Amino acid sequence: MRRVRAQDGAFAALDREAGAHRVSGPVEVEFGGETFQVPLTVKDVRAALGEEDRTVFDREISAAAPNTIGRLLRRWALVVIPGDELDRRDVLLLAEQRATGAGVSAG
């Protein structure tokens, strides 16, 4: 539970950062001895999904309120990252930190 709280706190800190960060293409990170290509943009997450998931994703993104897009995009990015839930969250967090230049490592 502490790990989840720490992850949630780190994601919230990233959300509070001022200014937009440009991400071009999936971000590569290493975690647990494996390399992951993590999609962080709407376009990249959509491209990584299977056809059925993509349809649901498109419907949810198009109906999302502005203040929910980030959380929604994270939820869908987790769908395409292999591994257990806690490790997938760490991989996503590392990718976001790399993309924003936060430089803080997870787990």
DRENDO-1510 file (C-alpha; in Angstrom, 1 decimal, always signed):
<recs>
REC; n; res; u; v; w
REC; 1; MET; +0.0; +0.0; +0.0 .
REC; 2; ARG; +2.9; +2.4; +0.7 .
REC; 3; ARG; +4.2; +1.8; -2.8 .
REC; 4; VAL; +0.9; +2.7; -4.3 .
REC; 5; ARG; +0.7; +5.9; -2.2 .
REC; 6; ALA; +4.3; +6.8; -3.2 .
REC; 7; GLN; +3.4; +6.3; -6.9 .
REC; 8; ASP; +0.2; +8.3; -6.6 .
REC; 9; GLY; +2.1; +11.1; -4.9 .
REC; 10; ALA; +4.8; +11.1; -7.6 .
REC; 11; PHE; +2.1; +11.2; -10.3 .
REC; 12; ALA; +0.4; +14.1; -8.5 .
REC; 13; ALA; +3.7; +16.0; -8.3 .
REC; 14; LEU; +4.1; +15.5; -12.1 .
REC; 15; ASP; +0.6; +16.8; -12.7 .
REC; 16; ARG; +1.4; +20.0; -10.6 .
REC; 17; GLU; +4.5; +20.8; -12.6 .
REC; 18; ALA; +4.1; +24.1; -14.5 .
REC; 19; GLY; +4.3; +24.1; -18.3 .
REC; 20; ALA; +3.8; +21.5; -20.9 .
REC; 21; HIS; +6.4; +19.0; -21.9 .
REC; 22; ARG; +6.8; +17.8; -25.4 .
REC; 23; VAL; +7.0; +14.1; -25.9 .
REC; 24; SER; +7.7; +12.7; -29.4 .
REC; 25; GLY; +7.0; +9.0; -29.5 .
REC; 26; PRO; +7.1; +6.4; -26.8 .
REC; 27; VAL; +9.7; +6.9; -24.0 .
REC; 28; GLU; +12.2; +4.1; -23.4 .
REC; 29; VAL; +12.9; +3.1; -19.8 .
REC; 30; GLU; +14.5; +0.2; -18.1 .
REC; 31; PHE; +13.0; -1.4; -15.1 .
REC; 32; GLY; +13.6; -4.8; -13.4 .
REC; 33; GLY; +16.2; -5.7; -16.0 .
REC; 34; GLU; +13.8; -5.1; -18.9 .
REC; 35; THR; +13.4; -2.3; -21.4 .
REC; 36; PHE; +10.0; -0.8; -22.1 .
REC; 37; GLN; +8.7; +1.5; -24.8 .
REC; 38; VAL; +6.1; +3.5; -22.9 .
REC; 39; PRO; +3.4; +5.5; -24.8 .
REC; 40; LEU; +2.7; +8.8; -23.1 .
REC; 41; THR; +0.6; +10.7; -25.7 .
REC; 42; VAL; -2.9; +10.2; -26.8 .
REC; 43; LYS; -1.7; +9.3; -30.3 .
REC; 44; ASP; +0.9; +6.7; -29.0 .
REC; 45; VAL; -1.4; +5.1; -26.5 .
REC; 46; ARG; -4.1; +4.8; -29.1 .
REC; 47; ALA; -1.6; +3.2; -31.6 .
REC; 48; ALA; -0.4; +0.7; -28.9 .
REC; 49; LEU; -3.9; -0.6; -28.2 .
REC; 50; GLY; -5.7; -3.5; -30.0 .
REC; 51; GLU; -8.7; -2.6; -32.2 .
REC; 52; GLU; -11.4; -3.4; -29.6 .
REC; 53; ASP; -9.6; -1.4; -26.8 .
REC; 54; ARG; -8.9; +1.4; -29.3 .
REC; 55; THR; -12.6; +1.8; -29.9 .
REC; 56; VAL; -13.3; +2.1; -26.2 .
REC; 57; PHE; -10.3; +4.4; -25.7 .
REC; 58; ASP; -11.5; +6.8; -28.5 .
REC; 59; ARG; -15.0; +6.9; -26.9 .
REC; 60; GLU; -13.6; +7.7; -23.4 .
REC; 61; ILE; -11.1; +10.2; -24.6 .
REC; 62; SER; -13.6; +12.1; -26.7 .
REC; 63; ALA; -16.0; +12.3; -23.8 .
REC; 64; ALA; -13.5; +13.2; -21.1 .
REC; 65; ALA; -13.5; +16.4; -19.2 .
REC; 66; PRO; -10.2; +18.4; -19.5 .
REC; 67; ASN; -9.2; +17.7; -15.8 .
REC; 68; THR; -9.5; +13.9; -16.3 .
REC; 69; ILE; -7.5; +13.4; -19.5 .
REC; 70; GLY; -4.2; +12.8; -17.7 .
REC; 71; ARG; -5.6; +10.2; -15.4 .
REC; 72; LEU; -7.5; +8.5; -18.3 .
REC; 73; LEU; -4.4; +8.5; -20.5 .
REC; 74; ARG; -2.4; +6.9; -17.7 .
REC; 75; ARG; -5.0; +4.2; -17.1 .
REC; 76; TRP; -4.9; +3.3; -20.8 .
REC; 77; ALA; -1.1; +3.4; -21.0 .
REC; 78; LEU; -1.0; +0.8; -18.2 .
REC; 79; VAL; -3.1; -1.5; -20.4 .
REC; 80; VAL; -0.2; -1.9; -22.9 .
REC; 81; ILE; +2.7; -2.1; -20.4 .
REC; 82; PRO; +3.4; -5.8; -19.5 .
REC; 83; GLY; +3.8; -7.0; -15.9 .
REC; 84; ASP; +2.0; -6.8; -12.7 .
REC; 85; GLU; +0.1; -3.7; -11.7 .
REC; 86; LEU; +2.6; -2.2; -9.3 .
REC; 87; ASP; +5.5; -2.7; -11.7 .
REC; 88; ARG; +3.5; -1.3; -14.6 .
REC; 89; ARG; +2.8; +1.8; -12.5 .
REC; 90; ASP; +6.6; +2.1; -11.8 .
REC; 91; VAL; +7.4; +1.8; -15.5 .
REC; 92; LEU; +4.9; +4.5; -16.4 .
REC; 93; LEU; +6.1; +6.7; -13.6 .
REC; 94; LEU; +9.7; +6.3; -14.8 .
REC; 95; ALA; +8.7; +7.2; -18.3 .
REC; 96; GLU; +6.8; +10.3; -17.3 .
REC; 97; GLN; +9.7; +11.4; -15.1 .
REC; 98; ARG; +12.1; +10.9; -18.0 .
REC; 99; ALA; +9.8; +12.8; -20.4 .
REC; 100; THR; +9.5; +15.7; -18.0 .
REC; 101; GLY; +13.1; +15.7; -16.8 .
REC; 102; ALA; +12.0; +15.1; -13.2 .
REC; 103; GLY; +14.9; +12.7; -12.8 .
REC; 104; VAL; +13.5; +10.9; -9.8 .
REC; 105; SER; +13.6; +7.1; -10.0 .
REC; 106; ALA; +10.9; +4.8; -8.9 .
REC; 107; GLY; +11.0; +1.4; -7.0 .
</recs>
